[in-house]
Amino acid sequence: MVTADGVWKWEVREWILANLRSPTRFSTVANWELLFGVVVWIIWLARNADVFNSPSIFHNSIIQSSRLLVERTMTAIREVNDGVRATLLRRSWEVHVLHVLRCDNSVADCLAKPANSDSTCVIYFEDPPPFIVQILQRDVASISVTHD
């Protein structure tokens, strides 16, 4: 939140969640949510090391350590994805295509509608969004939902 005098004021939890949920709002750095999360984690580790008089496990600056950890993480993810992809391609598949009408999958349809197709960020819901709760309740009651 920005105050009238142009100063950013956030509770720490809100600031962290905002950076993780809306990475493009704060930075154009690739994988910002991962880098930001790692930076916060390393700061927490370094502060604990100071508080408990433990030697720090990080010999570089927090930013350098974070970038190195993010780079290693992304490399590991790519290697795992490549391995999974290769394993899946080697299998003998029998594919069946099933079409599910929107009216029969209303929750997925309503969640997909507000999504920006150009966005690559991940959105986490701790609870169902308010616009989904009514649809879930109708679904449980087996009442059909009409769409626009």
N, C-alpha and C positions, 0 to 999 in steps of 0.2 A: 504494500500500500504506500502511496506517495502522499505526504502531508501537504498542507497549503504552502509551506515554504520550500517545497521541492525535495524534502528529505525522505528517503526510503525508510519505512518503519515496518518491521516484520517481527513476529514472534519467531524464535529459532525453528520450531517445528514447521511453521507455515513456510518459512524461507526455504528449508530443505525440501519439503514436499513440492513447492512451486518449481524449484530447479529440476527435480526429478520428473515431474509430470509434464512440464512445458519447457523442454530444453531450448527450443528456438526463441523463446521469449527473452532469454538472458545471454545467449551466445550462439555464434555460427560455427563453433568448433564441432567437428565430427565426433559423434558419440559423447556429447556433452554430459548427458545424464550418467553415463558410466564414469567419466572422468570426475565429475562433481562428486558422485557417491564415493569414489575412491579417495579423493582429497579429504572429504569430511571424515572418512574412516581413518586415514593416516593421521590427521590432526588429532583425532580421539586417541589413537594408539600412542602418539608422541606425548600428548598431555598426560596420559596415564603413566607413561615411562618416567616423566618428570615428577609426577606426584608420588610415585612409589619408588623413586630413586633407582630405577632400572635403566640399564644401558639401552639406548635407542637401537632398534634393529634397522633403522634407515640411516644410511651414511650420506645420502644426497639431500638436497632440499626437498621439501614436501611436494612441490610441483614436479620436480624431476622424478622422484620416487613414484608419484601417482601416474605420470605419463608412461613410465617404464612398465608399471603394473598393468595399465590399460592396454598397452601395446602387446604385452605377453598374453593377456586375457583374450584380446581379439585374435591373435595368432592361434591360440588354443581352440577358440570357437570355430575359426575357419578350418582348422585341421579336423576337428570333430565333424563339422558339417560335410567336408569333403569325403571323409571316411563313411559317414552315413549315406551320403549320396551314392558313392561307389557301391556300397553294399546293396542299397535298394535297386540300383540299375542292374546288378548281376542276377537278381531274383527273376524267376519265371512268374509273371503276373497274369492273372485273369481279372480283367477290369469290367465292372458293371457300373453304368452311369444311372443314377437315380435322381430324378428331379423332385424337389420338394417345393410346393407352392408357398408363396409368401404368407398367405393366410394360415398355412399350417405350421409356419415357423415365425410367428409374429415377433417374438423376443429378438431373435437374430436380425430380423428385418429392421426393427426399430433401433437396435444398437448400431446397425450399419448406416442408416440414413444420415445421421449427423456427422459421420466420419468424413474427413477430408481425404480424398483419394491421393493427393500429393504428399500427405503427411507420412513420415516414417517413424514417428514417436509412438511409444507404447503408453496406453492409458490404463491405469489400474483402478478398479472400483473396490473400495472396502465394503460397501453395501450396494445393493442394486440402485441405480439412478432412479430418482423419483418418477421419471416418465416410463419406467419399465415395471414398477411395482404393480400398477393397476392391470397391466397386461398379464403379469405373472398370476395375479389373483384370479383374473378371468380364465386363464389357461387351467389353473387348478380346478376351477369350478366348471370346466368344460364348456364355457360359453365362447362362441366364436367372436373374433375381433374383426371389425371391418377396417379397411385401409383406404387411404386417399387415392 
